[in-house]
Amino acid sequence: MLAALLLAMLAGGPAAAIGPTQPAFPVPAAAQDAAPRPALIRVALDDNYPPYSFRDGYGAHVGIVKDLWALWSQKTGIAVHMLATDWGLARQAMDKGDADVIETIFRNAARELLYDFSQPYAEVDVPIWFSADLSGITGVDSLRAFTVGVKDRDFCVEWLTEQGITAFQRYSGFETMIEAAARQETRVFCMDDPSANYYMTKRGVQGRFRYTDPLYTGELHWAVRKGDAALYQLVADGFARITPSERKEIEDRWLGRSIAGAVNPQLIDLLVKLLAGMLVLGIGALVWGLLLRRQVESKTESLRTAVAALTASEERVRTIFDNVTDAIFIHDLDSGNIQEVNRRMVEMYGIGDTPLPAIKVDMISSGVPPYTRKDAAAWIRKASAGTPQLFEWHARKLDGTLFWVEVSMRRAAVDGNDRRLLVVVRDITERKAAQERMEFLSYHDALTLLPNRLLVQDRAGQALARAERNGRLVALVACGLDRFKTVNDSLGHAVGDALLRAVADRLKAAVRDTDTVSRGGGDEFILLLSGLPDGDAVVEAVASLHEAMARPFQVAGQELSVTLSSGVALAPADGSDFATLLKNADTALHHAKASGRDTHRFYAEAMNAEAVAHLSTRSSLRRALERQEFLIHYQPQVSLETGAVIGAEALLRWNHPDKGMIPPGAFIPVAEDSGLIVPIGAWVLAEACRQAARWRSQGLSLSIAVNLSALQLQRNDLVRTVTQALADSGLDPLLLELELTESMLIQNTELVIDNLRRIKAMGIQVSIDDFGTGYSNLSYIGRLAVDKLKIDRSFVADLTRNHDSAKITAAVIQMAHSLNLTAVAEGVEDAETLEALRLLRCDVAQGYFLGRPGPAEAVERAARQVNPFKVKV
């Protein structure tokens, strides 16, 4: 049963020998001594190259090279990050400096100009494969009349091109090419022998193709960038520490012979009959007995060999089965019993010595919400019908402890019985806890743990709806601490943070349980007071806030006194939605502060002179684009690994003929409200693409990041606008990055999703700006194929002064890396913050410390320098 189970999970491949890796060139001792020891090695490799590197049935990266590097990491104590991806992207990552080592690479003269290669560790035959109904294909000369299927950027493309073969049908990977061949979309293709055997066997089409003698025998190497002698020696020394027995154990794990077939029952039956015949015939049939004896000995030896091979294979399979990091078991649908568990299953569920027949699936399932046993029954029905299932679940240990798991379930035919399910369980308790923490922080302020603006906005919507039904008042109170900056600057940020927490507690104690106290940012708080009978009740509630703040605070052994200024907006008189009420409450707060502080003001229409300015700005914006009053400043983006400028963010500026340079915050909201952001945004995109193309023509491969507005993302013509900007400029789509905010993504409309998928299909990168301040849900990140997370500047600014901000920043970076995303920090304004980000392994940073937004020439000058901002690398 175990062998059949593992055969359903693992696919074998043809054997190949991996020899010890030795340096291909001598490394000077001085270079070895001077080179700093890195904390991390990034290895780029193909994830579509079995048995060396590929994805298993659950999407996990596995294979010989994966295991060898894991052992290399243990031997050296240096962390290894495997960038297992499409071969073209792996090559690209190496070329761009996003990887240190490239694996499973063939060697030729052109590549020797780019890389220093290890000694070969495996030989791979590469023939031409063709449909069995074709004839006359014997080698390269017979290919000239055909379009040859190839894997994009594979060595075979280069080899065939050198032979004069240029008609190719390119595919993203070997498995995709085999699927196309199975559909007869390509009938002649070039593929490495081990990969072809694996994917044809997996697909069940091996009998439909033939192959030529090898075109060439490729040799697998690892390689580093040309001239990086220190890194080369470091990698080679690490592999030299791996003993031959350790290497052989890894090879046997993936390259061993297939499990021997089951013992032939007819052979056993024959043996029994022969033995019985010998007893019956006796000594009198000596001649026949001798003949039979020889046959029996021969059959017995065959039987003994088969049994020994099967036993050895079962032991090997059991070793693999018990060393998988996930729990695995067989669920019998008829009895409900658990059968055949691995060691991790015993550990995860605390099975101990409990006999398996005594364990029912219900005993290890909780049915605790959000999922129920009814949900589980539906998943089991679908899996038993042949549709694999993947879901999260509250599992239960035998001692009753609940924990979160991710369950993969599929039908498995074991010993001829297809009424069984193969179940793989992964403990995701830590991941769920981190996600719950992130979701909590999405709706709460990290410092005070008060509701944030997003949560108070949601509660305000509910309170306004109730007030409309029952005729009660809702008050939104914007509060600010008077002269808080003096406390912060004189006593330090730690005391200032402690004071903010004390103020939060004081304000919560001064209002009813049905009211909401939230932090708006800095020293400002937003209070939602609902269900008030009249204006007098509002006045009393606001007065109680000021009375509560009159008492001194005991903070860090000191007595501190701070006063409060507040502005009040009432619904429905001053607005019927949260945004309007907050705007008007802020206006009233500004008037309170201007009136001498430690007071409150109710909003009045006379305060709203800003509306006039808003209309004026809108009118000026309509003419600004026509009069070419806009310009773009560029802020450099710096790699924290190399210190090099790798790109820039395009930032819009308005040079008004009368008012001079107008900051974006004064006109972008107006542009968004009026819809003018659409033509302005199209101009910014086109101009930024032209600038990036100019840089490229000057030898600078810099990416350009452009912000998209919510209105642009929801338009039908977005993809056409982006395509036009790329076509007009000639910019490579891989160098364009579009920045979105979290709030834009949670709309999750079909148009938004379709626009993003079409943009991603063009090769354009997508980043989430201000990550951590909005919804911060992991689901949309995977669903919309995001490439980068930009940590909000509020967390970065407090990174070295606020423990919660540091934890959030670290969590976002860790999450980004776990999802193979790039982590970008914005708002870096001092060396201390930059160093903290580097130690947290943040990938990219930008901010005033690394360069203020300015003309394109400033970015160009910095990009031509090596580590222009003196980043520690």
ZAMARGU-4260 file (C-alpha; in steps of 0.2 Angstrom, whole numbers, plus 5000, padded with zeros to 4 digits):
<rodrens>
0) 5000/5000/5000 | 5014/5012/5005 | 5023/5010/4988 | 5007/5013/4978 | 5004/5028/4989
5) 5021/5036/4986 | 5020/5032/4967 | 5005/5043/4967 | 5015/5057/4975 | 5032/5055/4967
10) 5038/5053/4949 | 5055/5045/4946 | 5067/5050/4932 | 5082/5042/4923 | 5098/5041/4933
15) 5112/5053/4931 | 5128/5055/4941 | 5132/5071/4950 | 5150/5072/4953 | 5159/5084/4966
20) 5160/5102/4961 | 5177/5109/4959 | 5183/5127/4955 | 5184/5130/4936 | 5198/5143/4939
25) 5210/5147/4953 | 5205/5160/4966 | 5218/5171/4973 | 5220/5169/4992 | 5219/5188/4995
30) 5202/5188/4987 | 5196/5174/4998 | 5203/5183/5014 | 5196/5200/5009 | 5178/5194/5004
35) 5165/5197/5017 | 5155/5181/5021 | 5137/5185/5015 | 5122/5181/5026 | 5112/5175/5011
40) 5115/5167/4994 | 5101/5168/4981 | 5101/5154/4968 | 5091/5156/4952 | 5086/5140/4943
45) 5073/5132/4932 | 5058/5125/4942 | 5053/5114/4926 | 5068/5103/4925 | 5065/5086/4934
50) 5073/5077/4942 | 5085/5091/4947 | 5072/5105/4950 | 5054/5104/4948 | 5037/5107/4956
55) 5028/5092/4964 | 5009/5089/4964 | 5006/5101/4978 | 5017/5115/4970 | 5032/5113/4981
60) 5049/5115/4974 | 5058/5099/4975 | 5073/5089/4967 | 5091/5085/4968 | 5098/5103/4967
65) 5085/5109/4980 | 5091/5096/4992 | 5110/5099/4988 | 5108/5117/4992 | 5099/5114/5008
70) 5113/5103/5014 | 5125/5116/5007 | 5117/5129/5019 | 5118/5117/5034 | 5136/5114/5030
75) 5141/5133/5028 | 5128/5141/5040 | 5123/5153/5026 | 5105/5155/5022 | 5100/5150/5004
80) 5085/5157/4995 | 5080/5147/4980 | 5073/5158/4966 | 5064/5143/4957 | 5055/5150/4942
85) 5053/5150/4923 | 5070/5148/4915 | 5069/5164/4906 | 5065/5173/4922 | 5079/5164/4931
90) 5091/5170/4918 | 5084/5187/4919 | 5086/5188/4938 | 5104/5183/4936 | 5107/5196/4923
95) 5098/5210/4934 | 5108/5206/4949 | 5093/5198/4958 | 5102/5182/4960 | 5120/5177/4965
100) 5121/5159/4958 | 5112/5151/4943 | 5110/5133/4943 | 5107/5119/4930 | 5115/5129/4916
105) 5124/5122/4901 | 5140/5130/4896 | 5145/5138/4879 | 5156/5151/4872 | 5143/5165/4873
110) 5138/5161/4891 | 5157/5160/4896 | 5157/5179/4893 | 5144/5181/4907 | 5148/5168/4920
115) 5161/5158/4928 | 5156/5140/4928 | 5159/5125/4940 | 5165/5108/4934 | 5150/5099/4927
120) 5140/5088/4939 | 5129/5079/4927 | 5128/5074/4909 | 5111/5075/4900 | 5107/5069/4882
125) 5097/5081/4871 | 5088/5073/4856 | 5075/5078/4844 | 5058/5071/4849 | 5045/5068/4835
130) 5027/5061/4833 | 5028/5042/4830 | 5018/5044/4814 | 5032/5055/4806 | 5047/5047/4797
135) 5063/5053/4790 | 5069/5064/4805 | 5086/5058/4809 | 5095/5073/4815 | 5098/5092/4813
140) 5098/5092/4794 | 5081/5084/4793 | 5073/5099/4804 | 5074/5112/4791 | 5057/5109/4784
145) 5049/5110/4802 | 5045/5122/4815 | 5054/5115/4831 | 5046/5117/4848 | 5058/5123/4861
150) 5058/5130/4878 | 5061/5149/4878 | 5079/5153/4882 | 5084/5135/4883 | 5102/5130/4878
155) 5094/5120/4863 | 5088/5137/4855 | 5106/5143/4855 | 5113/5126/4848 | 5100/5124/4834
160) 5102/5143/4829 | 5121/5139/4827 | 5116/5125/4816 | 5106/5136/4805 | 5089/5131/4812
165) 5078/5147/4816 | 5060/5142/4814 | 5055/5139/4832 | 5038/5138/4842 | 5043/5144/4859
170) 5035/5138/4876 | 5037/5144/4894 | 5042/5127/4900 | 5045/5108/4896 | 5028/5103/4903
175) 5019/5116/4893 | 5028/5109/4878 | 5023/5091/4881 | 5005/5096/4883 | 5006/5105/4867
180) 5014/5090/4859 | 5000/5079/4866 | 4988/5090/4857 | 4998/5089/4841 | 5001/5108/4841
185) 5019/5104/4839 | 5025/5088/4831 | 5044/5090/4832 | 5053/5097/4848 | 5069/5098/4856
190) 5070/5093/4875 | 5082/5085/4887 | 5080/5067/4889 | 5077/5066/4908 | 5063/5080/4907
195) 5055/5072/4892 | 5054/5055/4900 | 5047/5063/4916 | 5033/5073/4908 | 5028/5061/4895
200) 5026/5047/4908 | 5017/5060/4919 | 5005/5064/4904 | 5004/5045/4899 | 5010/5049/4881
205) 5027/5041/4880 | 5021/5029/4867 | 5016/5043/4855 | 5034/5049/4852 | 5051/5044/4845
210) 5068/5052/4846 | 5084/5054/4837 | 5102/5050/4843 | 5107/5064/4854 | 5111/5081/4845
215) 5123/5084/4859 | 5127/5079/4877 | 5124/5094/4889 | 5133/5096/4905 | 5125/5104/4920
220) 5134/5117/4930 | 5131/5130/4943 | 5139/5147/4939 | 5142/5165/4946 | 5144/5181/4937
225) 5160/5183/4928 | 5175/5188/4939 | 5166/5185/4956 | 5180/5175/4962 | 5176/5176/4981
230) 5158/5170/4978 | 5164/5156/4967 | 5176/5150/4980 | 5163/5151/4994 | 5151/5141/4984
235) 5164/5128/4979 | 5170/5126/4997 | 5153/5123/5003 | 5150/5109/4991 | 5167/5102/4995
240) 5160/5099/5013 | 5147/5088/5007 | 5153/5070/5008 | 5151/5057/4994 | 5139/5047/5005
245) 5128/5062/5008 | 5128/5066/4990 | 5124/5048/4986 | 5109/5048/4998 | 5102/5063/4989
250) 5105/5055/4972 | 5096/5039/4977 | 5081/5049/4984 | 5078/5056/4967 | 5087/5045/4954
255) 5085/5027/4961 | 5077/5013/4951 | 5058/5012/4951 | 5050/5001/4963 | 5050/4983/4958
260) 5034/4975/4953 | 5024/4966/4965 | 5028/4947/4967 | 5020/4937/4953 | 5006/4926/4962
265) 5007/4914/4947 | 5025/4911/4952 | 5021/4907/4969 | 5007/4895/4964 | 5018/4887/4952
270) 5031/4884/4966 | 5018/4876/4977 | 5012/4865/4963 | 5030/4860/4960 | 5034/4856/4978
275) 5018/4846/4980 | 5022/4836/4964 | 5039/4832/4971 | 5031/4825/4987 | 5019/4814/4977
280) 5031/4808/4964 | 5044/4804/4977 | 5061/4796/4974 | 5054/4785/4960 | 5053/4799/4948
285) 5071/4805/4951 | 5074/4811/4934 | 5059/4822/4934 | 5063/4827/4951 | 5080/4833/4946
290) 5072/4843/4932 | 5059/4850/4943 | 5072/4854/4956 | 5082/4864/4944 | 5066/4874/4939
295) 5061/4876/4957 | 5078/4883/4961 | 5078/4895/4947 | 5060/4901/4951 | 5064/4902/4969
300) 5080/4912/4966 | 5069/4924/4955 | 5056/4925/4969 | 5070/4929/4982 | 5077/4942/4971
305) 5060/4950/4968 | 5056/4950/4986 | 5072/4957/4991 | 5071/4971/4978 | 5053/4975/4984
310) 5058/4975/5002 | 5073/4987/4998 | 5061/4998/4988 | 5048/4998/5002 | 5061/5003/5014
315) 5067/5017/5003 | 5049/5023/5000 | 5046/5022/5019 | 5061/5033/5022 | 5054/5046/5010
320) 5037/5045/5017 | 5042/5047/5035 | 5053/5062/5031 | 5040/5072/5022 | 5037/5088/5032
325) 5018/5087/5030 | 5007/5075/5038 | 5000/5061/5026 | 4987/5048/5029 | 4974/5037/5019
330) 4956/5040/5023 | 4945/5024/5020 | 4928/5031/5014 | 4918/5015/5018 | 4924/5013/5036
335) 4929/5031/5040 | 4945/5024/5047 | 4962/5032/5045 | 4975/5020/5037 | 4994/5021/5033
340) 5000/5037/5042 | 5018/5044/5041 | 5028/5050/5056 | 5024/5068/5054 | 5005/5063/5055
345) 5009/5054/5072 | 5018/5070/5079 | 5005/5083/5072 | 4990/5074/5079 | 4998/5067/5095
350) 4993/5049/5090 | 5006/5040/5100 | 5002/5022/5103 | 4984/5023/5098 | 4980/5009/5085
355) 4975/5016/5068 | 4959/5006/5067 | 4952/5015/5083 | 4954/5032/5075 | 4940/5039/5064
360) 4942/5055/5054 | 4929/5064/5065 | 4940/5062/5080 | 4953/5073/5072 | 4941/5086/5065
365) 4933/5100/5075 | 4919/5107/5064 | 4923/5124/5073 | 4917/5139/5063 | 4921/5147/5051
370) 4920/5130/5043 | 4907/5116/5047 | 4906/5097/5045 | 4894/5100/5031 | 4908/5109/5022
375) 4920/5095/5025 | 4907/5082/5019 | 4905/5092/5003 | 4924/5093/5000 | 4926/5074/5003
380) 4912/5071/4990 | 4921/5081/4977 | 4938/5073/4981 | 4930/5055/4980 | 4922/5060/4963
385) 4940/5064/4956 | 4941/5083/4959 | 4956/5087/4970 | 4952/5099/4985 | 4962/5111/4994
390) 4955/5120/5010 | 4959/5127/5027 | 4952/5118/5042 | 4952/5118/5061 | 4960/5102/5066
395) 4959/5093/5083 | 4973/5083/5091 | 4968/5067/5100 | 4970/5077/5117 | 4957/5090/5110
400) 4969/5104/5106 | 4963/5114/5091 | 4975/5120/5077 | 4974/5127/5060 | 4979/5116/5045
405) 4979/5117/5026 | 4972/5101/5019 | 4975/5094/5001 | 4964/5079/4997 | 4962/5068/4981
410) 4956/5051/4977 | 4969/5037/4978 | 4968/5020/4971 | 4977/5009/4983 | 4978/4990/4981
415) 4964/4991/4968 | 4952/5000/4979 | 4947/5018/4973 | 4936/5021/4989 | 4951/5030/4998
420) 4957/5047/4999 | 4975/5053/5000 | 4976/5067/5012 | 4991/5079/5015 | 4990/5091/5030
425) 5001/5106/5033 | 5001/5115/5050 | 4997/5133/5046 | 4994/5139/5064 | 5009/5152/5064
430) 5003/5158/5047 | 4985/5160/5053 | 4991/5169/5068 | 5002/5181/5058 | 4987/5184/5046
435) 4976/5188/5061 | 4988/5200/5068 | 4990/5208/5051 | 4971/5209/5049 | 4969/5217/5067
440) 4982/5230/5063 | 4973/5234/5046 | 4959/5240/5057 | 4968/5246/5072 | 4982/5258/5076
445) 4998/5249/5080 | 5003/5261/5094 | 4987/5263/5104 | 4978/5248/5098 | 4963/5260/5095
450) 4952/5258/5079 | 4960/5266/5064 | 4951/5277/5052 | 4945/5262/5041 | 4936/5255/5056
455) 4929/5271/5062 | 4923/5274/5045 | 4913/5258/5045 | 4906/5261/5062 | 4901/5279/5056
460) 4891/5272/5042 | 4881/5260/5053 | 4878/5274/5066 | 4872/5286/5052 | 4860/5273/5046
465) 4853/5271/5063 | 4852/5289/5066 | 4842/5292/5050 | 4829/5279/5056 | 4827/5285/5074
470) 4830/5304/5072 | 4845/5305/5084 | 4861/5315/5081 | 4878/5308/5077 | 4894/5319/5081
475) 4911/5317/5074 | 4924/5325/5084 | 4942/5328/5078 | 4954/5330/5092 | 4972/5336/5093
480) 4984/5337/5107 | 4991/5355/5110 | 5010/5357/5109 | 5012/5338/5108 | 5027/5341/5097
485) 5036/5350/5112 | 5034/5334/5123 | 5040/5323/5109 | 5056/5334/5104 | 5061/5338/5122
490) 5058/5321/5131 | 5060/5309/5116 | 5049/5298/5105 | 5047/5284/5118 | 5039/5296/5131
495) 5029/5304/5117 | 5022/5286/5112 | 5018/5282/5131 | 5009/5299/5132 | 4998/5295/5117
500) 4994/5278/5124 | 4989/5286/5141 | 4978/5299/5131 | 4970/5285/5122 | 4965/5276/5138
505) 4959/5293/5146 | 4948/5296/5131 | 4940/5279/5131 | 4936/5281/5149 | 4927/5298/5145
510) 4915/5291/5133 | 4901/5278/5133 | 4904/5260/5128 | 4893/5263/5112 | 4905/5277/5106
515) 4921/5274/5097 | 4938/5282/5100 | 4950/5280/5086 | 4968/5287/5082 | 4969/5297/5066
520) 4988/5298/5065 | 5001/5309/5074 | 4993/5317/5089 | 4976/5317/5082 | 4961/5307/5087
525) 4944/5304/5080 | 4928/5301/5091 | 4912/5295/5085 | 4897/5299/5097 | 4881/5291/5091
530) 4863/5291/5097 | 4863/5308/5105 | 4846/5316/5108 | 4850/5334/5105 | 4864/5347/5104
535) 4865/5349/5123 | 4870/5331/5125 | 4884/5334/5112 | 4890/5349/5121 | 4891/5339/5138
540) 4900/5325/5129 | 4913/5336/5122 | 4915/5345/5138 | 4918/5329/5147 | 4933/5325/5135
545) 4941/5342/5140 | 4938/5339/5158 | 4946/5322/5157 | 4962/5329/5149 | 4963/5343/5162
550) 4971/5330/5175 | 4990/5328/5173 | 4997/5312/5166 | 5010/5301/5175 | 5022/5295/5161
555) 5039/5287/5163 | 5041/5294/5180 | 5036/5311/5175 | 5020/5322/5177 | 5015/5329/5160
560) 5000/5341/5156 | 4993/5342/5139 | 4977/5350/5133 | 4965/5346/5119 | 4958/5356/5105
565) 4943/5348/5096 | 4931/5352/5081 | 4914/5345/5080 | 4903/5341/5065 | 4885/5335/5067
570) 4875/5324/5056 | 4864/5327/5047 | 4866/5346/5048 | 4885/5346/5043 | 4885/5330/5032
575) 4877/5314/5029 | 4893/5303/5026 | 4909/5300/5035 | 4920/5309/5023 | 4910/5325/5023
580) 4909/5325/5042 | 4927/5322/5045 | 4932/5336/5033 | 4921/5348/5042 | 4926/5342/5059
585) 4944/5345/5054 | 4940/5362/5048 | 4932/5366/5065 | 4948/5359/5073 | 4959/5370/5064
590) 4948/5385/5069 | 4949/5379/5088 | 4968/5378/5087 | 4968/5395/5079 | 4957/5402/5093
595) 4970/5399/5106 | 4969/5380/5109 | 4962/5370/5124 | 4945/5373/5117 | 4932/5366/5105
600) 4923/5373/5090 | 4907/5367/5081 | 4908/5367/5062 | 4899/5382/5053 | 4897/5385/5034
605) 4907/5401/5035 | 4922/5390/5039 | 4921/5382/5022 | 4930/5395/5012 | 4941/5381/5006
610) 4927/5375/4994 | 4930/5391/4984 | 4948/5387/4983 | 4943/5369/4977 | 4933/5376/4963
615) 4947/5387/4958 | 4959/5373/4958 | 4948/5362/4947 | 4946/5376/4934 | 4965/5379/4934
620) 4968/5360/4932 | 4958/5360/4916 | 4969/5372/4908 | 4986/5366/4915 | 4987/5351/4904
625) 4984/5361/4889 | 4997/5374/4894 | 5010/5361/4898 | 5011/5367/4916 | 5014/5349/4923
630) 5031/5341/4925 | 5038/5325/4932 | 5051/5324/4946 | 5059/5307/4949 | 5065/5299/4965
635) 5078/5286/4964 | 5075/5268/4971 | 5090/5259/4978 | 5094/5241/4980 | 5099/5238/4999
640) 5109/5223/4993 | 5121/5232/4981 | 5118/5250/4984 | 5114/5253/4966 | 5100/5264/4959
645) 5089/5251/4950 | 5074/5262/4946 | 5064/5278/4950 | 5047/5283/4954 | 5038/5296/4944
650) 5030/5310/4954 | 5019/5323/4947 | 5022/5342/4950 | 5012/5357/4945 | 5021/5373/4941
655) 5007/5386/4941 | 5011/5402/4931 | 5005/5413/4946 | 5006/5402/4961 | 5022/5394/4957
660) 5025/5375/4962 | 5010/5368/4970 | 5012/5352/4980 | 5003/5336/4975 | 4992/5336/4990
665) 4984/5352/4985 | 4978/5347/4968 | 4978/5328/4966 | 4962/5326/4977 | 4954/5339/4966
670) 4959/5330/4950 | 4952/5314/4957 | 4936/5321/4962 | 4934/5330/4945 | 4939/5315/4934
675) 4954/5325/4927 | 4965/5313/4935 | 4962/5301/4919 | 4970/5313/4906 | 4983/5319/4918
680) 4987/5301/4923 | 4989/5296/4904 | 5001/5310/4902 | 5011/5305/4917 | 5012/5287/4911
685) 5017/5292/4893 | 5030/5304/4899 | 5038/5292/4912 | 5039/5278/4899 | 5048/5290/4887
690) 5060/5295/4900 | 5064/5277/4905 | 5066/5273/4886 | 5079/5287/4885 | 5088/5280/4900
695) 5088/5263/4892 | 5095/5271/4876 | 5109/5278/4886 | 5114/5261/4893 | 5104/5263/4910
700) 5092/5249/4913 | 5081/5258/4926 | 5063/5253/4930 | 5050/5267/4931 | 5036/5266/4944
705) 5020/5276/4940 | 5005/5278/4952 | 4988/5273/4945 | 4972/5281/4952 | 4957/5271/4957
710) 4947/5280/4943 | 4960/5274/4930 | 4960/5256/4936 | 4941/5255/4934 | 4941/5262/4916
715) 4939/5251/4900 | 4953/5260/4891 | 4966/5257/4904 | 4975/5243/4895 | 4974/5253/4879
720) 4982/5268/4887 | 4996/5258/4894 | 4999/5249/4878 | 5000/5265/4868 | 5012/5273/4881
725) 5024/5258/4879 | 5022/5258/4860 | 5025/5276/4858 | 5041/5276/4869 | 5047/5259/4864
730) 5050/5254/4882 | 5052/5236/4887 | 5036/5232/4897 | 5048/5223/4910 | 5054/5240/4915
735) 5037/5247/4919 | 5029/5246/4936 | 5012/5252/4941 | 5008/5256/4959 | 4991/5253/4966
740) 4984/5256/4984 | 4976/5243/4994 | 4959/5251/4994 | 4959/5250/4975 | 4961/5232/4975
745) 4948/5227/4988 | 4935/5234/4976 | 4939/5217/4967 | 4927/5221/4952 | 4928/5210/4937
750) 4934/5225/4927 | 4948/5229/4940 | 4953/5210/4940 | 4953/5209/4921 | 4963/5225/4919
755) 4976/5219/4931 | 4978/5202/4923 | 4980/5209/4905 | 4993/5221/4912 | 5002/5207/4920
760) 5001/5197/4904 | 5011/5211/4896 | 5026/5208/4908 | 5022/5224/4918 | 5025/5223/4937
765) 5012/5228/4949 | 5016/5235/4967 | 5005/5239/4982 | 5008/5256/4988 | 5006/5261/5007
770) 5005/5242/5012 | 4999/5239/5030 | 4987/5254/5031 | 4972/5247/5022 | 4964/5230/5020
775) 4981/5220/5021 | 4972/5204/5016 | 4983/5190/5009 | 4970/5184/4997 | 4971/5198/4984
780) 4990/5197/4983 | 4990/5180/4977 | 4974/5182/4966 | 4980/5197/4957 | 4999/5192/4955
785) 5007/5206/4964 | 5026/5208/4962 | 5030/5221/4976 | 5024/5227/4993 | 5029/5245/4997
790) 5029/5247/5016 | 5019/5263/5021 | 5030/5278/5026 | 5022/5279/5043 | 5029/5263/5048
795) 5046/5266/5041 | 5047/5283/5049 | 5044/5276/5066 | 5055/5260/5063 | 5069/5264/5075
800) 5058/5272/5088 | 5042/5262/5089 | 5042/5244/5093 | 5026/5240/5085 | 5031/5249/5069
805) 5047/5239/5069 | 5036/5223/5071 | 5024/5228/5057 | 5039/5232/5045 | 5047/5216/5049
810) 5031/5206/5046 | 5028/5214/5030 | 5045/5210/5024 | 5044/5192/5029 | 5028/5190/5021
815) 5034/5198/5005 | 5048/5186/5004 | 5038/5171/5009 | 5027/5175/4994 | 5042/5178/4982
820) 5038/5197/4982 | 5050/5212/4983 | 5049/5222/4999 | 5051/5241/4996 | 5052/5254/5010
825) 5047/5272/5006 | 5050/5287/5017 | 5068/5283/5022 | 5075/5299/5030 | 5090/5295/5040
830) 5105/5282/5040 | 5098/5274/5056 | 5082/5269/5047 | 5091/5263/5031 | 5103/5252/5042
835) 5088/5244/5051 | 5079/5240/5035 | 5095/5232/5028 | 5096/5221/5043 | 5078/5216/5041
840) 5083/5211/5023 | 5072/5224/5015 | 5075/5223/4996 | 5073/5241/4990 | 5072/5258/4998
845) 5068/5276/4993 | 5066/5293/5003 | 5074/5309/5005 | 5090/5302/5013 | 5093/5293/4996
850) 5088/5307/4985 | 5074/5319/4985 | 5062/5320/4970 | 5070/5330/4956 | 5074/5331/4937
855) 5079/5315/4927 | 5097/5321/4926 | 5099/5319/4945 | 5093/5300/4944 | 5104/5297/4929
860) 5120/5304/4938 | 5117/5293/4953 | 5113/5278/4942 | 5130/5279/4934 | 5139/5278/4951
865) 5143/5263/4961 | 5134/5264/4977 | 5131/5283/4976 | 5122/5284/4993 | 5135/5273/5002
870) 5123/5259/5008 | 5132/5246/5018 | 5133/5230/5007
</rodrens>
